[in-house]
């Protein structure tokens, strides 16, 4: 559940970054009012957004791996329980 919650928060942060990135790209192309920002400053902000997005994507990959690992551990636990049950049945029939 904690991993799922982190994934949801991560998705929201990625959406916010995407919106910021789109707006910044529009400013760079001259389609939106950039106010007092010069092109160098906007490019610097754009690269920071790209770096942040890449960082979030790596974190998302890590969270997905953790979620898969938890799922596999749960599956292993259930299989071990079934094995114990079958071994108990076989022991009684001997």
C-alpha positions in Angstrom: 0.0 0.0 0.0 2.8 2.4 0.8 4.4 1.7 -2.6 1.1 2.3 -4.3 0.7 5.6 -2.5 4.2 6.7 -3.5 3.5 5.7 -7.1 0.3 7.9 -7.0 2.3 10.8 -5.5 5.0 10.3 -8.1 2.4 10.4 -10.9 1.0 13.7 -9.7 4.5 15.2 -9.5 5.2 14.0 -13.1 2.0 15.6 -14.3 2.9 18.9 -12.7 6.3 18.7 -14.3 4.8 18.0 -17.6 2.5 21.0 -17.4 5.4 23.2 -16.4 7.5 21.8 -19.2 4.8 22.5 -21.8 4.4 26.1 -20.6 8.2 26.6 -20.7 8.5 25.2 -24.2 5.7 27.5 -25.3 7.6 30.5 -23.8 10.8 29.3 -25.5 9.0 29.2 -28.9 7.6 32.6 -28.3 4.0 31.4 -28.1 3.5 32.6 -24.6 4.4 35.6 -22.6 7.8 35.0 -20.9 7.7 38.2 -18.9 11.2 39.2 -17.8 12.9 35.8 -18.5 15.6 35.7 -21.1 16.2 32.6 -23.3 19.2 31.5 -21.3 17.2 31.4 -18.1 14.4 29.6 -19.7 16.7 27.0 -21.2 18.3 26.5 -17.8 14.8 25.9 -16.3 13.9 23.5 -19.1 17.1 21.4 -18.5 16.3 21.4 -14.7 12.8 20.1 -15.6 14.2 17.4 -17.8 16.6 16.3 -15.1 13.8 16.2 -12.5 11.6 14.2 -14.9 14.4 11.7 -15.4 15.0 11.4 -11.7 11.3 10.8 -11.2 11.3 8.1 -13.9 14.2 6.3 -12.2 12.4 6.5 -8.9 9.2 5.1 -10.5 11.2 2.2 -11.9 12.6 1.5 -8.5 9.2 1.6 -6.9 7.8 -0.8 -9.6 10.7 -3.2 -8.9 9.9 -3.0 -5.1 6.2 -3.7 -5.8 7.1 -6.7 -7.9 9.5 -8.0 -5.3 6.8 -7.7 -2.6 4.3 -9.5 -4.9 6.8 -12.3 -5.5 7.5 -12.6 -1.8 3.8 -12.9 -1.1 3.5 -15.6 -3.8 6.4 -17.5 -2.4 4.8 -17.4 1.1 1.5 -18.8 -0.3 3.4 -21.6 -2.1 5.3 -22.5 1.0 2.0 -22.7 2.9 0.5 -24.9 0.3 3.5 -27.2 0.4 3.3 -27.5 4.2 -0.4 -28.4 3.9 0.3 -31.1 1.3 3.2 -32.4 3.3 0.9 -32.6 6.4 -1.7 -34.5 4.4 0.9 -36.9 3.0 2.3 -37.5 6.5 -1.1 -38.5 7.8 -1.8 -40.9 5.0 1.4 -42.8 5.7 
